[in-house]
Amino acid sequence: TSVRPDLHLRYVQACQTLGQRENPLIAHVLKEADENDETRCTKEIVLKIAGNNNPRPVQRVTDDDFRVLASVLCNAAFVKGLDLAYNVLTDAGAETMATFLQENSSLRYLNLMFNDIGTSGAELIAGALHKNRSLVHMRMTGNKIGDQGGMFFASMLQSNSTLEKLDLGDCDLGLHCLIAIATALIRNRSIRAINLNRPLLYSQEEETTVHIAQMLKNNPSLVELHLSKHDMKNFGVERLCEALYENSSLRYLDLSCNKITSDGVKFLGELLKRNQSLIILDLNANRIEDAGATYLSEALSLHNRTLQALSVVNCSISGKGLTALSKAIKSNMILSYIYIWGNTFDEDACMSFSELIKLGRLKPGCTDVAPYEVEGQAQLAELSHGLHTEYYWAPWHRVVADDAANASLALVAVSEY
């Protein structure tokens, strides 16, 4: 077996050569990677140099710090993943990153979420991905690249055929780039998961939803789609449902934090009666009320046997709707994850969910409520489980999220499809 180069030693030497002070966070992570017997035996490692998930405050990675790190990693083919989330990289750092991505042929995962990369940085990184043939998973979440920055990613999607997961959530995307991305995805066959959460839309016409629906009719490879905070109303949901009658690849649909009411959920209920592919549906923070919960319950009780996870957190549902959902779980053995906190529980709802949990029909890790009793009356307490529990932040000491904490990622690892 070939001896793996010493990353920490290389870093110290590169800092001296380039006249740059060592960043303690980078030095610590590289030293740990060198000393960890488990990773020394494996061929591949992920370097987690995130600025937010250490037990103590850290010195965040700057553009100059990254310049040194890139010079160390340029010949380290065993580094398959790089997590630089929550640091202070700007467009200058993005320039170094673009060069790195053009020259590097081994990196498969890159996380740049919540740095300070703007439009010109997005142009450079997206430009590099026209040529890069190794990166499979990219997170740009929370960098304010704007509509123009999003356009560069849309154009990259027309030529790149290796990227499978792209996260552009919270990036201030606008109308034009969402339409351009939807158009690119009609022909792109490699993207399996895309996050387009929280764009800045100033129109009430739902044009973007119409284009995304059009794309879903023609795209046979997309598995996971996030459309949270799109100002989507019942008209938009109806367009999506029409498209999904013709789509058999989408497994995970996130419509959280929109303006969907029970009338919109009626279309989803009808879709669930015939759809054979959706596994996860996230309706968190919509006003679906009891009527909407009843439409879902009816479809899930009698017709659908593919949906495994449903989130209706903060959906203005009261006891009647919640009890209907609990009955659906009784009769549908496939539906095994349900998140319901933030609604109005009455005695019947508390009783019926307590019973499901006590009987073992709902496992404690697969829902966000736990039963307890006060003077013989069933009550429910909140658990911090959900579909997005470890989206922005994961515990520093754990590499892989446990299933219960994040049903979405656990149920649909993109690589499975």
TORMIPA-731183 format. One record per residue: residue in one letter; x, y, z of N, C-alpha, C in turn. Coordinates in steps of 0.2 Angstrom, whole numbers, padded with zeros to 4 digits, always signed. Layout:
N
aXYZXYZXYZ/...
This chain:
417
t+0004-0006+0000+0000+0000+0000+0004+0006+0000/s+0002+0011-0004+0006+0017-0004+0005+0021+0002/v+0010+0025+0005+0010+0029+0011+0006+0035+0009/r+0001+0037+0013-0002+0043+0012+0002+0049+0014/p+0002+0055+0010+0006+0060+0012+0004+0064+0019/d+0008+0067+0022+0006+0070+0029+0003+0077+0027/l-0003+0078+0028-0006+0084+0026-0004+0090+0030/h-0004+0089+0037-0002+0094+0042+0005+0097+0040/l+0010+0092+0039+0017+0094+0038+0017+0098+0031/r+0013+0096+0026+0013+0100+0020+0010+0107+0021/y+0005+0107+0025+0002+0114+0027+0007+0118+0030/v+0010+0116+0035+0015+0120+0038+0021+0123+0034/q+0023+0118+0029+0028+0120+0024+0025+0125+0019/a+0019+0124+0017+0016+0129+0012+0015+0136+0015/c+0013+0136+0022+0012+0142+0025+0019+0146+0025/q+0024+0143+0027+0031+0146+0027+0033+0148+0020/t+0032+0144+0015+0033+0146+0008+0030+0152+0005/l+0023+0152+0007+0019+0158+0005+0019+0164+0009/g+0022+0163+0015+0022+0169+0020+0016+0170+0023/q+0012+0165+0024+0005+0165+0027+0005+0162+0034/r+0002+0166+0039+0001+0163+0046-0003+0157+0046/e-0002+0152+0050-0006+0146+0050-0013+0147+0053/n-0018+0144+0050-0025+0145+0053-0026+0139+0058/p-0027+0140+0064-0027+0135+0069-0032+0129+0067/l-0038+0132+0065-0043+0127+0063-0041+0122+0057/i-0038+0125+0052-0036+0121+0047-0030+0116+0049/a-0026+0119+0053-0020+0114+0056-0023+0109+0060/h-0028+0110+0064-0031+0105+0069-0034+0100+0064/v-0038+0102+0059-0042+0097+0055-0037+0092+0051/l-0032+0095+0049-0027+0091+0045-0023+0087+0049/k-0021+0089+0055-0018+0085+0060-0022+0079+0062/e-0028+0080+0063-0033+0075+0065-0034+0070+0060/a-0034+0072+0054-0035+0067+0048-0028+0063+0047/d-0023+0066+0049-0016+0062+0048-0016+0057+0054/e-0019+0059+0060-0018+0054+0066-0023+0049+0066/n-0029+0050+0063-0034+0046+0063-0033+0039+0060/d-0033+0034+0064-0031+0027+0061-0036+0025+0056/e-0043+0026+0058-0048+0024+0054-0048+0027+0047/t-0047+0033+0046-0046+0036+0040-0040+0035+0036/r-0034+0033+0040-0028+0032+0037-0029+0025+0033/c-0033+0021+0035-0034+0014+0032-0038+0015+0026/t-0043+0020+0026-0047+0020+0020-0044+0025+0015/k-0046+0024+0009-0043+0027+0003-0046+0034+0003/e-0052+0036+0006-0055+0042+0005-0057+0046+0011/i-0056+0052+0011-0058+0056+0017-0061+0062+0015/v-0065+0065+0020-0069+0071+0019-0066+0076+0025/l-0063+0082+0023-0061+0087+0027-0066+0091+0030/k-0068+0091+0036-0073+0096+0039-0070+0102+0042/i-0070+0107+0038-0066+0113+0040-0072+0119+0041/a-0078+0117+0043-0083+0121+0044-0082+0126+0050/g-0084+0132+0049-0082+0137+0054-0088+0138+0060/n-0093+0133+0060-0098+0134+0065-0099+0128+0069/n-0095+0122+0068-0098+0116+0072-0092+0113+0076/n-0088+0117+0079-0083+0115+0084-0086+0117+0091/p-0084+0113+0096-0086+0114+0103-0084+0121+0105/r-0078+0124+0102-0076+0130+0105-0075+0135+0099/p-0075+0142+0100-0075+0146+0094-0068+0145+0090/v-0069+0146+0084-0063+0145+0079-0061+0151+0075/q-0055+0151+0072-0053+0157+0068-0056+0154+0061/r-0060+0158+0058-0063+0156+0052-0059+0156+0046/v-0060+0152+0041-0055+0152+0035-0056+0158+0030/t-0051+0162+0029-0051+0167+0024-0049+0165+0017/d-0049+0170+0013-0047+0169+0006-0039+0167+0006/d-0035+0170+0010-0028+0169+0010-0027+0162+0013/d-0031+0160+0018-0030+0153+0021-0032+0148+0016/f-0037+0149+0012-0039+0144+0007-0034+0144+0002/r-0030+0149+0000-0025+0149-0005-0020+0144-0003/v-0018+0144+0003-0013+0139+0006-0016+0132+0006/l-0022+0131+0008-0025+0125+0008-0025+0122+0001/a-0027+0126-0003-0028+0123-0010-0022+0121-0013/s-0016+0124-0011-0010+0122-0014-0008+0115-0010/v-0010+0114-0004-0009+0108-0001-0013+0102-0004/l-0019+0104-0006-0024+0098-0008-0023+0097-0015/c-0019+0101-0019-0019+0100-0026-0017+0093-0028/n-0013+0090-0024-0010+0083-0026-0013+0078-0021/a-0018+0079-0017-0021+0075-0012-0027+0071-0015/a-0026+0066-0019-0032+0063-0023-0036+0059-0018/f-0034+0058-0012-0038+0054-0007-0043+0058-0003/v-0042+0065-0004-0047+0070-0001-0053+0070-0006/k-0059+0067-0004-0065+0066-0009-0070+0072-0007/g-0069+0074-0001-0074+0079+0001-0071+0085+0005/l-0074+0091+0004-0071+0097+0007-0077+0101+0010/d-0078+0102+0016-0083+0106+0020-0080+0112+0022/l-0082+0118+0019-0079+0125+0021-0085+0129+0023/a-0091+0126+0025-0097+0130+0027-0095+0135+0033/y-0099+0140+0033-0099+0145+0038-0092+0148+0039/n-0088+0150+0034-0082+0153+0034-0083+0160+0031/v-0077+0163+0029-0077+0170+0027-0074+0171+0020/l-0075+0166+0016-0073+0166+0009-0077+0171+0005/t-0073+0175+0001-0077+0180-0003-0076+0178-0011/d-0077+0183-0015-0076+0181-0022-0069+0180-0024/a-0064+0183-0020-0057+0181-0021-0055+0174-0020/g-0058+0171-0014-0058+0164-0012-0061+0160-0018/a-0067+0162-0021-0070+0159-0026-0065+0158-0032/e-0061+0163-0033-0057+0163-0039-0052+0157-0038/t-0049+0157-0032-0044+0151-0030-0048+0144-0031/m-0054+0144-0028-0058+0138-0029-0059+0136-0036/a-0061+0141-0040-0062+0139-0047-0056+0136-0050/t-0050+0139-0049-0044+0136-0052-0043+0129-0049/f-0044+0128-0042-0044+0122-0039-0048+0116-0042/l-0055+0118-0044-0059+0114-0047-0058+0112-0054/q-0054+0116-0057-0052+0115-0064-0046+0110-0064/e-0042+0110-0059-0036+0106-0059-0037+0100-0056/n-0042+0099-0051-0043+0094-0047-0048+0089-0050/s-0046+0082-0050-0051+0077-0053-0053+0072-0048/s-0052+0074-0042-0054+0068-0037-0060+0071-0032/l-0061+0077-0031-0066+0080-0026-0073+0078-0028/r-0077+0075-0024-0083+0073-0026-0089+0077-0022/y-0087+0080-0016-0091+0084-0012-0088+0091-0010/l-0092+0096-0011-0089+0103-0009-0095+0107-0006/n-0094+0109+0000-0099+0113+0004-0096+0120+0005/l-0099+0125+0002-0097+0132+0003-0103+0136+0007/m-0108+0132+0010-0113+0136+0012-0112+0142+0017/f-0115+0147+0017-0115+0153+0021-0107+0155+0022/n-0104+0157+0016-0099+0161+0015-0101+0168+0012/d-0096+0172+0010-0098+0178+0007-0097+0179+0000/i-0098+0173-0004-0097+0173-0011-0103+0177-0015/g-0101+0181-0019-0107+0185-0023-0107+0183-0030/t-0110+0187-0034-0111+0186-0041-0105+0184-0045/s-0100+0188-0044-0094+0186-0048-0090+0180-0046/g-0091+0178-0040-0088+0172-0037-0092+0166-0040/a-0099+0167-0040-0103+0162-0043-0101+0160-0050/e-0100+0166-0054-0098+0165-0061-0091+0161-0062/l-0087+0162-0058-0080+0158-0058-0081+0151-0056/i-0085+0150-0051-0086+0143-0049-0090+0139-0054/a-0096+0142-0056-0100+0139-0061-0096+0138-0067/g-0091+0142-0069-0087+0142-0075-0083+0136-0074/a-0080+0135-0068-0075+0129-0067-0079+0122-0068/l-0085+0122-0066-0089+0116-0067-0091+0114-0074/h-0090+0119-0078-0091+0117-0085-0086+0112-0087/k-0080+0112-0084-0075+0108-0086-0074+0102-0081/n-0075+0103-0075-0074+0098-0069-0078+0092-0071/r-0075+0086-0070-0079+0080-0071-0079+0075-0065/s-0078+0078-0059-0078+0074-0053-0083+0076-0048/l-0084+0082-0047-0089+0084-0042-0096+0082-0043/v-0099+0078-0038-0105+0075-0038-0110+0079-0034/h-0108+0083-0028-0112+0086-0024-0110+0093-0022/m-0113+0098-0023-0111+0105-0022-0116+0109-0018/r-0114+0112-0013-0118+0116-0009-0116+0124-0009/m-0120+0128-0012-0119+0135-0012-0124+0139-0007/t-0128+0135-0003-0133+0138+0001-0131+0144+0005/g-0135+0149+0004-0134+0155+0009-0128+0160+0006/n-0125+0159+0000-0121+0164-0003-0125+0168-0007/k-0125+0175-0006-0130+0179-0010-0127+0180-0017/i-0128+0175-0021-0126+0176-0028-0131+0179-0032/g-0137+0180-0030-0142+0184-0034-0144+0180-0040/d-0149+0184-0044-0152+0181-0050-0146+0180-0055/q-0142+0185-0056-0136+0184-0061-0132+0178-0059/g-0130+0177-0053-0126+0172-0051-0129+0165-0052/g-0136+0165-0051-0140+0159-0053-0140+0157-0060/m-0140+0163-0064-0139+0162-0072-0133+0158-0074/f-0127+0159-0070-0121+0156-0072-0122+0148-0070/f-0125+0147-0065-0126+0140-0063-0131+0136-0068/a-0136+0140-0070-0141+0137-0075-0137+0136-0082/s-0133+0140-0084-0129+0138-0090-0124+0133-0089/m-0121+0132-0083-0117+0126-0081-0121+0120-0082/l-0127+0120-0080-0131+0114-0080-0133+0111-0087/q-0132+0116-0092-0133+0113-0099-0127+0109-0101/s-0121+0110-0098-0115+0106-0101-0113+0101-0096/n-0113+0102-0089-0110+0098-0084-0115+0091-0084/s-0112+0086-0084-0115+0079-0084-0113+0075-0078/t-0110+0078-0073-0107+0073-0067-0111+0076-0061/l-0113+0082-0060-0116+0084-0054-0123+0081-0053/e-0123+0078-0047-0130+0075-0045-0134+0079-0040/k-0131+0082-0035-0134+0086-0030-0132+0093-0030/l-0137+0098-0031-0135+0105-0031-0139+0109-0026/d-0136+0112-0021-0140+0116-0016-0139+0124-0017/l-0145+0127-0020-0144+0134-0021-0150+0138-0017/g-0151+0134-0011-0156+0137-0006-0153+0144-0003/d-0158+0148-0002-0156+0155+0002-0150+0159-0002/c-0150+0158-0009-0145+0162-0013-0148+0168-0016/d-0154+0170-0014-0157+0176-0017-0158+0175-0025/l-0159+0169-0027-0161+0168-0034-0167+0172-0036/g-0168+0174-0042-0174+0177-0045-0177+0174-0050/l-0182+0177-0053-0187+0174-0058-0183+0172-0064/h-0178+0176-0067-0175+0173-0073-0171+0167-0072/c-0167+0167-0067-0163+0161-0066-0167+0155-0064/l-0172+0156-0060-0176+0150-0059-0179+0147-0065/i-0181+0151-0070-0184+0149-0076-0179+0146-0080/a-0173+0149-0080-0167+0146-0084-0165+0139-0081/i-0165+0138-0075-0163+0132-0071-0168+0127-0073/a-0175+0128-0073-0180+0124-0075-0179+0121-0082/t-0177+0126-0086-0176+0125-0094-0170+0120-0094/a-0165+0122-0091-0159+0117-0091-0160+0110-0089/l-0165+0110-0084-0166+0103-0081-0170+0099-0086/i-0173+0102-0091-0177+0098-0096-0173+0093-0099/r-0166+0095-0101-0162+0091-0104-0156+0088-0100/n-0155+0091-0094-0150+0088-0090-0152+0081-0087/r-0148+0076-0087-0150+0070-0085-0146+0067-0079/s-0142+0072-0076-0137+0069-0071-0140+0072-0064/i-0143+0078-0064-0145+0081-0057-0151+0076-0054/r-0149+0074-0048-0154+0070-0045-0158+0074-0039/a-0155+0079-0036-0158+0083-0031-0156+0090-0032/i-0161+0094-0031-0159+0102-0032-0163+0105-0027/n-0160+0110-0023-0163+0114-0018-0164+0122-0021/l-0170+0124-0022-0171+0131-0024-0175+0135-0019/n-0174+0134-0013-0178+0137-0008-0176+0144-0007/r-0182+0148-0005-0181+0155-0004-0178+0159-0009/p-0181+0159-0015-0179+0164-0020-0182+0171-0019/l-0180+0176-0022-0183+0183-0021-0188+0184-0027/l-0194+0183-0026-0199+0183-0032-0204+0189-0031/y-0204+0194-0036-0209+0200-0035-0215+0199-0039/s-0216+0193-0041-0222+0193-0046-0227+0188-0042/q-0234+0189-0043-0239+0185-0040-0241+0180-0045/e-0238+0180-0051-0241+0176-0057-0239+0168-0056/e-0234+0167-0052-0231+0160-0051-0228+0157-0058/e-0225+0161-0062-0222+0159-0068-0217+0154-0067/t-0213+0155-0061-0208+0150-0060-0210+0143-0059/t-0216+0142-0055-0219+0136-0053-0221+0133-0060/v-0224+0137-0064-0227+0134-0071-0221+0131-0075/h-0215+0134-0075-0209+0132-0078-0206+0126-0075/i-0206+0126-0068-0204+0120-0065-0209+0114-0066/a-0215+0115-0066-0220+0110-0068-0219+0107-0075/q-0217+0111-0080-0216+0109-0086-0210+0105-0087/m-0205+0107-0083-0199+0103-0082-0200+0096-0080/l-0204+0095-0074-0206+0089-0071-0209+0084-0076/k-0213+0087-0081-0216+0082-0086-0211+0079-0090/n-0205+0082-0091-0200+0080-0096-0194+0077-0093/n-0193+0078-0086-0187+0076-0083-0188+0069-0080/p-0184+0064-0082-0185+0057-0079-0180+0055-0074/s-0176+0060-0072-0170+0058-0067-0170+0062-0060/l-0174+0067-0060-0174+0071-0054-0178+0067-0048/v-0175+0067-0042-0177+0063-0037-0180+0067-0031/e-0176+0073-0030-0177+0077-0024-0178+0084-0026/l-0184+0088-0024-0185+0094-0027-0187+0099-0021/h-0183+0104-0019-0185+0108-0014-0188+0115-0016/l-0194+0117-0015-0197+0123-0017-0200+0127-0011/s-0196+0127-0006-0199+0131+0000-0199+0138-0001/k-0204+0142+0002-0204+0149+0002-0204+0152-0005/h-0208+0149-0009-0209+0151-0016-0215+0155-0017/d-0219+0157-0012-0225+0161-0012-0230+0157-0016/m-0229+0150-0016-0234+0146-0020-0241+0146-0017/k-0246+0146-0022-0253+0146-0020-0256+0140-0023/n-0262+0139-0023-0266+0133-0025-0265+0132-0033/f-0265+0138-0036-0264+0138-0044-0257+0134-0045/g-0252+0136-0042-0245+0133-0043-0245+0125-0041/v-0248+0124-0035-0249+0117-0033-0253+0112-0039/e-0258+0115-0041-0262+0112-0046-0257+0110-0052/r-0253+0115-0055-0249+0114-0060-0244+0109-0059/l-0241+0109-0053-0236+0104-0051-0239+0097-0051/c-0245+0096-0048-0249+0090-0048-0250+0087-0055/e-0252+0091-0059-0254+0089-0066-0247+0086-0069/a-0242+0090-0068-0235+0087-0070-0233+0080-0067/l-0235+0080-0061-0232+0074-0058-0236+0067-0059/y-0242+0068-0063-0246+0062-0065-0242+0059-0071/e-0237+0063-0074-0233+0061-0080-0226+0059-0077/n-0224+0060-0071-0218+0059-0069-0217+0053-0064/s-0212+0049-0065-0212+0043-0061-0205+0043-0057/s-0201+0048-0057-0195+0048-0054-0194+0052-0047/l-0199+0057-0047-0198+0061-0041-0200+0057-0034/r-0195+0057-0029-0197+0054-0023-0198+0058-0017/y-0195+0065-0018-0195+0069-0012-0198+0076-0014/l-0203+0078-0012-0206+0085-0014-0207+0089-0008/d-0203+0095-0008-0203+0100-0002-0207+0106-0004/l-0213+0107-0001-0217+0113-0003-0218+0117+0004/s-0214+0116+0008-0214+0120+0015-0214+0127+0014/c-0218+0131+0019-0218+0138+0019-0220+0141+0013/n-0226+0139+0011-0229+0142+0005-0236+0145+0007/k-0240+0146+0002-0247+0149+0004-0252+0144+0001/i-0251+0138+0003-0256+0132+0000-0261+0131+0006/t-0267+0131+0003-0273+0130+0008-0276+0123+0006/s-0282+0122+0010-0285+0115+0009-0287+0114+0002/d-0288+0119-0002-0290+0118-0009-0284+0116-0013/g-0278+0118-0011-0272+0116-0015-0271+0109-0013/v-0272+0107-0007-0270+0100-0004-0275+0095-0007/k-0281+0097-0009-0286+0093-0013-0282+0090-0019/f-0279+0094-0023-0275+0092-0029-0270+0087-0027/l-0266+0088-0021-0261+0083-0019-0264+0077-0017/g-0270+0077-0014-0274+0071-0012-0275+0067-0018/e-0278+0070-0023-0280+0066-0029-0273+0063-0032/l-0268+0067-0032-0262+0065-0035-0259+0058-0031/l-0260+0059-0024-0257+0053-0020-0261+0047-0021/k-0267+0047-0024-0271+0041-0025-0269+0037-0031/r-0265+0041-0035-0262+0037-0041-0255+0037-0042/n-0251+0042-0038-0244+0042-0039-0241+0036-0035/q-0236+0033-0039-0233+0027-0036-0225+0029-0034/s-0223+0035-0034-0216+0036-0033-0214+0041-0027/l-0219+0045-0026-0217+0050-0020-0216+0046-0013/i-0211+0047-0010-0209+0044-0004-0210+0049+0002/i-0208+0055+0001-0208+0061+0006-0211+0067+0003/l-0216+0069+0007-0220+0075+0006-0219+0080+0012/d-0216+0086+0011-0216+0091+0016-0220+0097+0015/l-0225+0097+0019-0230+0103+0018-0230+0108+0024/n-0225+0107+0028-0224+0111+0034-0225+0119+0033/a-0229+0122+0037-0230+0129+0037-0234+0131+0031/n-0239+0127+0030-0245+0130+0025-0251+0130+0029/r-0256+0133+0026-0263+0133+0030-0267+0128+0027/i-0266+0121+0029-0270+0116+0025-0276+0115+0030/e-0276+0116+0036-0282+0115+0040-0285+0108+0040/d-0290+0107+0044-0293+0101+0044-0295+0098+0038/a-0298+0102+0033-0300+0100+0027-0295+0097+0023/g-0289+0100+0023-0283+0098+0019-0280+0091+0022/a-0280+0091+0029-0278+0085+0033-0283+0079+0031/t-0289+0080+0030-0294+0075+0028-0293+0072+0021/y-0291+0077+0017-0290+0075+0010-0284+0070+0010/l-0279+0072+0013-0273+0068+0014-0274+0061+0017/s-0278+0061+0022-0279+0055+0026-0283+0050+0022/e-0288+0053+0018-0292+0048+0014-0287+0045+0008/a-0283+0049+0005-0279+0046+0000-0274+0041+0003/l-0271+0043+0009-0266+0038+0012-0270+0032+0015/s-0276+0033+0018-0279+0027+0021-0281+0022+0015/l-0284+0024+0010-0287+0019+0005-0283+0018-0001/h-0279+0023-0003-0276+0022-0010-0268+0021-0010/n-0265+0026-0007-0258+0027-0008-0254+0022-0003/r-0249+0018-0006-0245+0014-0003-0237+0015-0004/t-0236+0021-0006-0229+0022-0007-0226+0028-0002/l-0230+0033+0000-0228+0038+0004-0225+0035+0011/q-0219+0037+0012-0216+0035+0019-0216+0040+0024/a-0215+0047+0022-0214+0052+0027-0219+0058+0025/l-0222+0061+0030-0226+0067+0029-0225+0072+0034/s-0224+0078+0032-0223+0083+0037-0229+0088+0037/v-0233+0089+0042-0238+0094+0042-0237+0099+0048/v-0231+0100+0050-0229+0104+0056-0232+0111+0054/n-0235+0115+0059-0238+0122+0059-0242+0122+0053/c-0247+0118+0052-0252+0119+0046-0259+0120+0048/s-0260+0123+0054-0267+0126+0056-0272+0120+0057/i-0269+0114+0058-0274+0108+0059-0276+0108+0066/s-0283+0106+0067-0285+0105+0074-0286+0097+0075/g-0289+0096+0081-0290+0089+0083-0293+0084+0078/k-0298+0087+0074-0302+0083+0069-0297+0080+0064/g-0293+0085+0061-0289+0083+0056-0283+0079+0058/l-0280+0080+0064-0275+0076+0067-0277+0069+0068/t-0283+0068+0071-0286+0061+0072-0287+0058+0065/a-0289+0061+0060-0290+0058+0054-0283+0055+0051/l-0278+0059+0052-0271+0057+0050-0269+0051+0054/s-0270+0051+0061-0268+0045+0065-0272+0039+0062/k-0278+0039+0060-0282+0034+0057-0278+0031+0051/a-0276+0036+0047-0273+0034+0041-0266+0030+0042/i-0263+0032+0047-0257+0028+0049-0259+0021+0052/k-0264+0020+0055-0266+0014+0057-0268+0009+0051/s-0271+0012+0046-0272+0007+0040-0267+0007+0035/n-0262+0012+0035-0257+0012+0030-0250+0010+0033/m-0248+0004+0032-0241+0002+0036-0235+0005+0033/i-0236+0008+0027-0230+0010+0023-0228+0017+0026/l-0233+0021+0028-0232+0028+0031-0229+0027+0038/s-0222+0029+0038-0219+0027+0045-0216+0033+0048/y-0216+0039+0044-0213+0045+0048-0218+0050+0047/i-0220+0053+0053-0225+0059+0052-0223+0064+0057/y-0223+0071+0055-0221+0076+0059-0227+0081+0060/i-0230+0082+0066-0236+0086+0067-0236+0091+0072/w-0230+0093+0075-0230+0098+0080-0232+0105+0077/g-0235+0109+0082-0237+0116+0079-0244+0116+0077/n-0248+0111+0078-0255+0111+0077-0259+0111+0083/t-0265+0111+0083-0269+0112+0089-0272+0105+0091/f-0269+0102+0097-0270+0095+0099-0276+0096+0104/d-0281+0092+0102-0287+0091+0107-0286+0084+0110/e-0290+0082+0115-0289+0076+0119-0289+0070+0114/d-0293+0069+0109-0294+0064+0104-0287+0063+0100/a-0284+0069+0098-0278+0068+0094-0272+0066+0099/c-0272+0069+0105-0267+0066+0109-0267+0059+0111/m-0274+0057+0112-0275+0049+0113-0273+0045+0107/s-0275+0047+0101-0274+0043+0096-0266+0042+0094/f-0262+0048+0094-0255+0048+0093-0251+0044+0099/s-0254+0045+0105-0250+0042+0111-0251+0034+0110/e-0257+0032+0107-0258+0025+0106-0254+0022+0101/l-0253+0026+0095-0249+0024+0090-0242+0023+0092/i-0239+0027+0096-0232+0027+0099-0232+0021+0104/k-0236+0021+0108-0236+0015+0113-0236+0008+0110/l-0240+0008+0105-0241+0001+0102-0235-0001+0097/g-0231+0004+0096-0225+0003+0092-0226+0004+0085/r-0232+0006+0083-0234+0008+0076-0230+0014+0074/l-0229+0019+0078-0225+0025+0076-0219+0024+0081/k-0213+0023+0078-0207+0023+0082-0205+0030+0085/p-0202+0031+0091-0201+0037+0094-0197+0042+0090/g-0192+0039+0086-0188+0043+0082-0191+0045+0075/c-0197+0042+0074-0200+0044+0067-0205+0049+0067/t-0206+0052+0073-0211+0058+0074-0208+0063+0078/d-0212+0069+0079-0209+0074+0083-0213+0075+0089/v-0217+0070+0091-0220+0071+0097-0219+0065+0102/a-0220+0066+0109-0219+0060+0113-0225+0061+0118/p-0228+0055+0120-0233+0055+0124-0231+0055+0132/y-0236+0059+0135-0235+0059+0143-0242+0060+0146/e-0243+0059+0152-0249+0059+0155-0250+0065+0161/v-0255+0068+0161-0256+0073+0167-0263+0071+0169/e-0263+0069+0176-0269+0067+0179-0274+0062+0175/g-0270+0057+0172-0274+0052+0168-0275+0054+0161/q-0274+0061+0159-0275+0063+0152-0269+0063+0148/a-0270+0060+0142-0265+0060+0137-0263+0067+0135/q-0256+0068+0134-0253+0074+0132-0248+0073+0127/l-0246+0077+0123-0240+0076+0118-0235+0082+0119/a-0228+0080+0120-0223+0085+0120-0219+0085+0114/e-0215+0090+0113-0212+0091+0106-0205+0087+0107/l-0203+0084+0101-0196+0081+0100-0193+0085+0094/s-0187+0085+0094-0183+0089+0089-0182+0085+0083/h-0187+0081+0080-0186+0077+0074-0189+0081+0069/g-0187+0080+0063-0190+0083+0057-0187+0081+0051/l-0189+0084+0045-0186+0082+0039-0180+0087+0037/h-0179+0092+0041-0173+0096+0040-0169+0097+0046/t-0169+0092+0051-0165+0093+0057-0158+0095+0056/e-0155+0092+0052-0147+0093+0051-0146+0096+0045/y-0150+0101+0042-0149+0104+0036-0144+0109+0036/y-0145+0114+0041-0140+0120+0042-0134+0118+0046/w-0135+0113+0051-0130+0112+0056-0130+0104+0058/a-0124+0101+0058-0124+0094+0061-0119+0094+0066/p-0120+0090+0071-0115+0089+0077-0108+0088+0075/w-0104+0091+0077-0097+0091+0075-0094+0084+0076/h-0096+0080+0081-0093+0074+0082-0096+0068+0078/r-0101+0069+0074-0104+0064+0070-0104+0065+0063/v-0102+0060+0059-0101+0061+0052-0108+0060+0049/v-0111+0055+0050-0117+0053+0047-0123+0054+0051/a-0128+0058+0049-0134+0059+0053-0138+0053+0054/d-0141+0052+0060-0145+0046+0061-0152+0046+0058/d-0154+0041+0056-0161+0041+0052-0166+0045+0055/a-0167+0045+0061-0173+0048+0065-0172+0055+0064/a-0166+0058+0065-0165+0065+0065-0167+0068+0059/n-0166+0065+0053-0167+0068+0047-0169+0063+0042/a-0176+0061+0042-0179+0056+0038-0178+0057+0031/s-0178+0063+0029-0177+0065+0022-0171+0062+0019/l-0165+0063+0022-0159+0061+0019-0158+0054+0020/a-0161+0051+0025-0160+0044+0027-0164+0040+0022/l-0170+0042+0020-0174+0038+0016-0172+0038+0009/v-0170+0044+0007-0168+0045+0000-0161+0047-0001/a-0156+0043+0000-0149+0044-0002-0149+0045-0009/v-0147+0050-0012-0147+0051-0019-0144+0046-0023/s-0139+0043-0020-0135+0038-0024-0139+0032-0025/e-0144+0031-0022-0148+0025-0023-0151+0024-0029/y-0153+0030-0032-0157+0030-0038-0152+0032-0044/
